[in-house]
Structure formats: structure tokens, C-alpha cells
Amino acid sequence: MVEPAAALERFFVASETAAVVPLPSFDGAEGFDRGVLLSREAAVGLVHQGREA
């Protein structure tokens, strides 16, 4: 559970070939409307980190 209920958890999306990591908005405190596309090497590392978590 996340408190307050209006707050959302943020995750990365990764496969063996690419990953996208959401970034906080430059326009407001609550928005995550930007992201970074990572290379294959970084994506593999995030996949391994996610499996270990």
C-alpha cells in the first residue's frame, strides 16, 4: 500500500533489448511524463535487478 492513496508507485519497464525509466515531470511535482530509453546493456542490468528484487 502507498500512502496517500493518490500517490502512485513508479517502475521501470525492461526487456533483454531495451528499457524505459520514467522521470519526474519538469512541470509539476506529481507527474512522471518523461522517460529515458536505455541501451541493451543497461536493460539487461535492470532485468537482473528486477529479478533479484
N, C-alpha and C positions, 0 to 999 in steps of 0.2 A: 504494500500500500504506500502511496505517496501522499504526503500532507503538504499543503492543502490539496483537496481533491481536484482543483483546477490545474495543478501542476502536472506536466507530462514527463515521463522518463524519455531520455534520448538514447538512441542506439546507433551503431554503425551498421552498414549493410556491406557484406563482403562475400566474394566467391574466390575461387582459385585464380581468377584472371583480373579482377578489379575490385575496388572498394570505394564506397562513398561515406564520408564522415560529415554529419550535419554540423553547421556552425551557428552560433548565436547571430541574430539579426543585428545589423548596424543601425536599424531604425527604431528598435524598441527592446524592452527588457525581456519579454516573454517569447518572442518569435525565434524560430530556428528555420529561416527561409533561405539559407545559403548552405553550400557544402563544398567539400574538396574531393575531387576524383583522384584516387591514389593508384599508383602503378601496380603491376603484378607482384613485385617483390614485397611491397608494403601490404598488399591484400592478403598474401599468404601468411604474413606475420599476424594480421588481425584475425584471420580464421583460426590460427593456432591459439591465440589468446582467448577467443570466444569459446573454443572447445575446453580449455582449461578452466574457464570461469564456471 
